[in-house]
Amino acid sequence: MPVVIILLISLACQAQNCFVFVGGYNKDASKDGLYVFEMDTVSGALTKVSTLKGIVNPTYFTLSANGAFLYSCTNSKLPRKGTVASFSFDAKSKELTWVDSISSEGENPVYVSIDKSGQWLANANYSTGSVSIYNLSPDGKIELARQIISFTDSSINKVRQEASHVHSVVFSPDNNFLFAPDLGADKIWRFGFYPNMIWPLKPLKRIKTVAGSGPRHLAFSPNGKYAYCTEELTGTISAYKYRKGKLKSIQRINAHTDTVTTQFSGSDIHVSPDGKFLYASNRGEENNLAIFSIQKNGKLKLVGYQSTLGKTPRIFAISANGKFVIVANQSTGNVVVFK
């Protein structure tokens, strides 16, 4: 595999086959942009099975529930509006095929999510601080944006928080709400999201986080009772009790080690499929995964840290069987599988 800046991992496990999708800042459509690996479900070993050219800077993926379609932020980190693209995946041929591409309606798209019905796709544009929402067709195509929601807020860090920077969009477990952590505003925006909703959507709630914290990614527990937000600028995690769209703060805990006092850079966050553990990636000086056990009351207890064996662990994923953690190290361009 050519040296690329790895940015994203997404997983599709079907029967005995488990596929890992990897993308990066290739910066050139003539170079491979997407990689498909097959994972050995016993050893965790990865084997590259196909690649796809014609895609520039694919930076975050999400899969349809049936694994038939892969949706990606593309043309990210460019001085123009980015795009959101869809690809079909054939598990027999182990190949991705381009289906559709549409404007992200903002600069630097960084995160895409699909709602539980499979009919809606939400995208976060970091640089322009906006959220775009699309209808999805059964054939995988992305229809024109139903709505673009822009934010113009800011916070106390004048370098990183001079304006809104929406870093992720996550549907609630009950599929009735959409949450959008805004790193630049120190807020988590909440929208109602119902089957017969009235457009345009409006933020129902501004959930304030600690000033200067920079909320980035949000993950819910499998039982739907708790939510956890990684805060990039302070290297912390905020834990919330979730009920009917409301996030009630119950804990704020350091994800960074005691030896790091400046330049925190929290990144991704995931809960294990059994709901017993939470993992959060730290970049900057640390380059590790912080490991927490989840207590019965939803609070976190530190277990320890694991080096990611590379620099800048931007994204990681947990296999559906809970046996493996796969980490993408951006700066060193390597993917590491941990059992």
Salt bridges, closest charged atoms under 4 A:
ASP32 OD1 - LYS53 NZ 3.11
GLU38 OE1 - LYS94 NZ 2.73
GLU105 OE1 - LYS81 NZ 3.53
ASP153 OD2 - LYS187 NZ 2.98
GLU162 OE2 - HIS165 NE2 2.95
GLU231 OE1 - ARG252 NE 2.93
GLU232 OE2 - ARG160 NH2 3.06
GLU232 OE1 - ARG216 NH1 2.75
GLU232 OE2 - ARG283 NH2 3.23
ASP268 OD1 - HIS217 ND1 2.87
ASP268 OD2 - HIS270 NE2 2.91
